[in-house]
Amino acid sequence: MMQTAIGQTVDDDLLYIKKRMDSISQFSAQLRLDLDVPFIQMPTKNASVTYKKGEEMAFSSEDFVMLPKRGLDFSLNEIFKYPFITVNRGTEVLNGKKVKVLKIIPDDAKSSLALATLYLDVKNKRILASNIISKKDGSYDLQMKYKTVQDILPSHVEVSFAIEKLKIPLNFMGSDTKIDRKQLRDAEVKTGKILMAISEYKIVK
């Protein structure tokens, strides 16, 4: 296992997943996005994503004024950017599959993370889900599905988030989106989901 500065260890399965991700120097793909929020009606949107190792994912779309920066990055870059330690919390069953549960504790004050929980598919060496608690932008959950058992990059990602915590401006979704502002004001918990279908990967290793 990898040793950190304070003598703690990082889980071997996670290190192998990181090694698989590190084998990709860059990729691009096409996205189809749908928003699931009770008080917002948004048509399906299309966007593209590009990634270079060590950098945050970059999203672009003619349909959007902007995309939220937090929550959509499934490259693990945010987790691996700074030193961290892991705590093994055993196994759970997630969507019918046995997964290994790890707590990720940042070991550097520069990290934007407060805490993360990862759900590992140990057999296929990839992440099936994560819960990210950030220092400034609230928390969000990601669930990932893959097209084949060999894939390290997902074909579908579901992001659950609290709108007010992520500070997403409601006009980012374009002029064809309808917002029930009364329902928005009255809603006790303003939560929603972004559903991403990812295709046409172009991967450079």
N, C-alpha and C positions, 0 to 999 in steps of 0.2 A: 504494500500500500504506500501511497505517496505520503511523506511526512510534511507537516506544516512547521512553522517557526516555533510553535509552542509544544511540539511533540505529539500533537494529535494526528490522526490518520484520516485519509479520505477513502471512501468505499471503493473497492476494486471494480465492482460492476459499473459504477458511475464513471470511473476513470476509463474503462473500456469504451463506454458510450461517448465520452469526450474525445477519445482517440478516433472513433469513427467520424465524429463531426469535424475534427481537425483535419481529416483526410480530404475534406472539401475546401478548396481554396475560394471558390465563389460559385454562386448559382443565380439563376433568374427563373421566374415562373409567372403564370397568369392566375389571377384570383377571381372567384365569383363570391360576392359578399351579400349576405342577408342580415338584416337587423331584426331582433326579436325583443321589442319593447312595447308594453301594452298601450302606451299613449303616443306612439310614433308609427306612422305608416310610411315605409320607405320602399320604393321599388328595388329589385335586385340591382346591385351595382357591380361594375367590373373594374379591376385594377391590376397592376403589375407589381412585382416585388423583386428586388435585387439584394444580394448579400455578398460581402467580401469578408474573409476571415478576420476576426478581431474588430469588426465594425458592426454597428447596429443595422438591422434590416432597413431598407429604404423602400417606401411605398409610394406609388404615384397613380393617379387616376384622373381622367377627364370628367368623371361623374361627381367627384368630391371637391369641396373647397379645401378640406384637409382630412387627414386620418389621425385618430388618436395614436400617440407615440407609445403609450404603455399598453401592455397586454397582448399585442399582436405578434411579438417577436418569439418565434418558436425555435430559434437557433441555439438557445442556451447561452448566448453571448453574455447576457446580463448576469447570469449566475457564475460563469467561469472567468469573468473579467478581473476579479480580485480574489485573493486567497480566502479559503473557507474551510470549515470542518464539517463532517457529516456525523449524524447520529442515526444508527439503524433502529427503526421502530417496528421491526418485524414484518409480517406479511398481512395483506388484506385481499379480499376478492373484489375486483373492480370490473363491472360489466361482464361477469362470468369468468374472468381471468385472474389467476393468482398473481399478485404484484408485490414487489419489495418496496417498503415505505422508508424513505430517508428524509430526515430533517437536515436542512442546509443552513448553517450558521455562519454569516460573514465574519471574516477575521481581519477586516480592514475597514477603518472608519469611512473611507472613500466610497464604499459600496452603497448603491442606492437601495439595496435590499435590507429589510429588517429580519426577515425569516422566509424560508421557502420549504415546501414539502414536495418531494418528487415521488412519483409512483412508477417503478421500473418494471418493464417486461424483461426479466433476466434472461429468459430463453432466447429472445430475439434481439437483445442488447439495444434497447431504445426506451424512450420515455413515453408512457401512455397518458399521463396527466400530471399537472402541477398546480400548486396553490402558492401564489406569490404575494407576500406582504411587503409593500414598499414603504420607505420612510416618509414619503411626501404625497404619494398618489393612491393611497388606499390599497385594497387587495383585489386580486382577480384570479380566476381559475381557468386553466386550459385543459381541454380534453382532446386527444389526438388519435386519429385513425390512419391506417397505412394501407396502401393498395396491395402490396405483397409483403411476405414475411422477411424479405431481404432489405426492404427500404428503411433508411434512417430518417428520411424527410417525409412528413405526413401528407396525405391527400385530402384530409379534412381536419379542421381545427375549430373547436367551439370555445369561445371566450366569454366567460360570465364576469360581469363587472357591476360596480355601483357607479351610476352616472355622475352624481355630485362629487364623489370622492376622486374620480379620475379627471374631473374638471373638463369634460368634453363639451365644447360649444355646440349648441343644438343646430347651428346653421352649417355645420361641417358636412351634413348629409346631402346638400344640394337643394335647389329650388323646387324639385318635384316631390319633396318629402313633406308630409302633413303632420303637424304636431298638435295634439289636443292639450293646450296649455292649462286649461282648468284641471284636467285629470293629472297633468304633471304637477301642478301646485298642490293638489289634494293627496297625491300618492305619499304614503308614509315612508315606503322604501323604494327609492328610484333605482331599480336594478334592470339589467337587460343582458342580452347575449348578442354576440357577433358570430355568425356562422360563415366559415371560409371554406370553399372548395378550391383546391389548388391543383393545377394541371400544367402541362407543357414545361416541365422542368428542363432546364439546360444547366448541367452540372459540370464544373471544371475541377479536377482533382490535382 
